[in-house]
Amino acid sequence: MTNLAMMLFDEMPGGFGLWMFLSIGAVALFVVFIPVTTWIDSQRKEREAFYKAETVRRLTESSGEGAKAAIELMREQDRMGRRKRNEGMKIGGLINIAVGVGLMIFLHALVSGEPVYLCGLIPGLIGVALLTYALLLSPKAE
């Protein structure tokens, strides 16, 4: 495999340097950067969950009113999460519809004799499905 890559890059001026640059870049991306960012994100989520659990524990131990406040806090966070997810689906649906329309226009202008432009229906219909779910079928936040 390396010999094939070297033959390919030897024909270009500075081929070995380009091959080394791309090899080191690929290793840096897939072996170092992605695992480190994933680990950092998981640490952040774990810390947030710990702080949330600690806050709820302290509220429930404080008094009878604390338990009610903790339950209301958990309900409000659940409502906000559902609302955020629903809004994300609406935005995703609109973006997919726009991509589908743009793809249809682009493909129709590129290949005018054949119905290739109908490929734009794929992202467009995905966007319609996302919007339908977000507006009609998703559970409403109280």
VEXVO-41470 format. One record per residue (C-alpha): residue in one letter; x, y, z. Coordinates in steps of 0.5 Angstrom, whole numbers, padded with zeros to 4 digits, always signed. Layout:
<sites>
AXYZ;...
</sites>
This chain:
<sites>
M+0000+0000+0000;T+0006+0005+0002;N+0009+0003-0005;L+0003+0005-0009;A+0002+0012-0005;M+0010+0013-0006;M+0009+0011-0014;L+0003+0016-0014;F+0006+0022-0010;D+0013+0021-0014;E+0010+0023-0020;M+0008+0030-0017;P+0014+0035-0015;G+0015+0034-0008;G+0011+0028-0008;F+0015+0025-0002;G+0014+0031+0002;L+0006+0032+0001;W+0006+0024+0002;M+0009+0025+0009;F+0005+0031+0011;L-0002+0028+0009;S+0000+0022+0013;I+0002+0026+0019;G-0004+0030+0019;A-0009+0023+0018;V-0005+0020+0024;A-0006+0027+0028;L-0013+0027+0027;F-0015+0020+0028;V-0011+0018+0033;V-0010+0024+0037;F-0015+0030+0036;I-0022+0026+0036;P-0020+0021+0042;V-0018+0027+0046;T-0024+0032+0044;T-0029+0026+0046;W-0026+0025+0053;I-0026+0032+0054;D-0033+0032+0052;S-0035+0026+0057;Q-0031+0029+0063;R-0036+0035+0062;K-0042+0031+0062;E-0040+0027+0068;R-0038+0033+0072;E-0045+0037+0070;A-0049+0030+0072;F-0045+0030+0078;Y-0047+0038+0080;K-0054+0037+0078;A-0055+0031+0082;E-0051+0034+0088;T-0056+0040+0088;V-0062+0036+0088;R-0060+0032+0094;R-0058+0038+0098;L-0065+0041+0096;T-0069+0035+0098;E-0065+0034+0105;S-0066+0042+0106;S-0074+0041+0108;G-0081+0039+0106;E-0081+0045+0101;G-0074+0043+0098;A-0077+0037+0096;K-0082+0040+0092;A-0077+0045+0089;A-0073+0039+0087;I-0078+0036+0083;E-0080+0043+0080;L-0073+0044+0078;M-0073+0037+0075;R-0079+0038+0071;E-0077+0045+0068;Q-0071+0042+0066;D-0074+0036+0062;R-0079+0041+0059;M-0073+0045+0057;G-0070+0039+0054;R-0076+0037+0050;R-0077+0044+0048;K-0070+0045+0045;R-0070+0038+0042;N-0077+0040+0038;E-0074+0047+0036;G-0068+0043+0033;M-0072+0038+0029;K-0076+0044+0026;I-0069+0048+0024;G-0067+0041+0021;G-0073+0040+0017;L-0072+0047+0014;I-0065+0046+0013;N-0066+0040+0009;I-0072+0043+0005;A-0068+0048+0003;V-0062+0044+0001;G-0067+0039-0003;V-0070+0045-0007;G-0063+0048-0008;L-0060+0041-0010;M-0066+0041-0015;I-0065+0047-0018;F-0058+0046-0019;L-0059+0039-0022;H-0064+0042-0027;A-0059+0047-0029;L-0054+0042-0030;V-0057+0036-0033;S-0063+0039-0037;G-0065+0033-0041;E-0066+0028-0036;P-0070+0028-0029;V-0064+0028-0025;Y-0066+0034-0021;L-0071+0029-0017;C-0065+0027-0013;G-0067+0033-0009;L-0073+0030-0007;I-0069+0026-0002;P-0067+0031+0003;G-0073+0035+0002;L-0078+0030+0004;I-0073+0028+0010;G-0074+0035+0012;V-0082+0035+0011;A-0082+0029+0015;L-0078+0032+0021;L-0082+0038+0021;T-0089+0034+0021;Y-0086+0030+0027;A-0084+0037+0030;L-0090+0040+0029;L-0096+0035+0029;L-0093+0028+0033;S-0088+0030+0038;P-0090+0030+0045;K-0092+0037+0047;A-0088+0041+0053;E-0093+0042+0059;
</sites>
